[in-house]
């Protein structure tokens, strides 16, 4: 029996599959953690029915990417490499800003928007509002010193310090004129911002409703 009629689409798309094979590919993709929408839009690249192996290309929507990479995978990065978590979050903040950008709702690659996207995420997303006061701090450029420093130079610029662990300097604490960012606390706030984006609805046309990237994978069926 087809799940809500979805396997019918899958079988029709792959054409050479019979109903049973379509069912098994569907189940395999489900077990791999892909959503219903992802499965239905999956593209077959190369089938090998005799070997029960299928090369497929699976769409990843921005919300799927945020959940899998910016929340789940980054949670592990914070534990094993706080430094790399700062780099990922500094770029991730800008990405979240792109997601909610209403001036370029259908364009992921609008030029000259990095600074605006970074600032908009901090201004408009729950979780990042704690950092909003830094955007107007005299003589301080959060985008340049935090995001650009980490992305382009692998280290923050100017008057930013970094820490990790509950026994070290807290997030947004200040010492000798330096503003501190704590990896675990920053990630917790960033996660809230990620969930804010995931829980938002985006009316078409909007890039958030289209596949952001495609993942090639091998699907093995019993």
KAHUPE-V244101 format. One record per pair of residues at least 24 apart in sequence whose ideal C-beta (glycine too) atoms are under 6 Angstrom apart, sorted by the first residue. I is the first residue (numbers start at 1). J is the second residue. Records with the same first field share a line. If there is no record, write none. Layout:
# KAHUPE-V244101
I: J ; J
This chain:
# KAHUPE-V244101
6: 40
9: 40
14: 44
24: 221
25: 219 ; 221
28: 219 ; 221
34: 58
52: 221
53: 220
54: 219
55: 218
56: 217 ; 219
57: 214 ; 216
58: 215 ; 217
59: 211 ; 214
60: 212 ; 213 ; 215
61: 211
62: 99 ; 208 ; 212
63: 198
65: 212
66: 194 ; 198
70: 194
71: 191 ; 194
78: 183 ; 187
82: 164 ; 183
85: 183
86: 150 ; 162
87: 150
89: 186 ; 190
90: 146 ; 147 ; 150
91: 151
93: 118 ; 121
94: 118
96: 121 ; 193 ; 197
97: 121
99: 197
105: 206
106: 205 ; 207
108: 207
115: 143
118: 143 ; 147
125: 193 ; 196
126: 192 ; 196
127: 189 ; 192 ; 193
128: 193
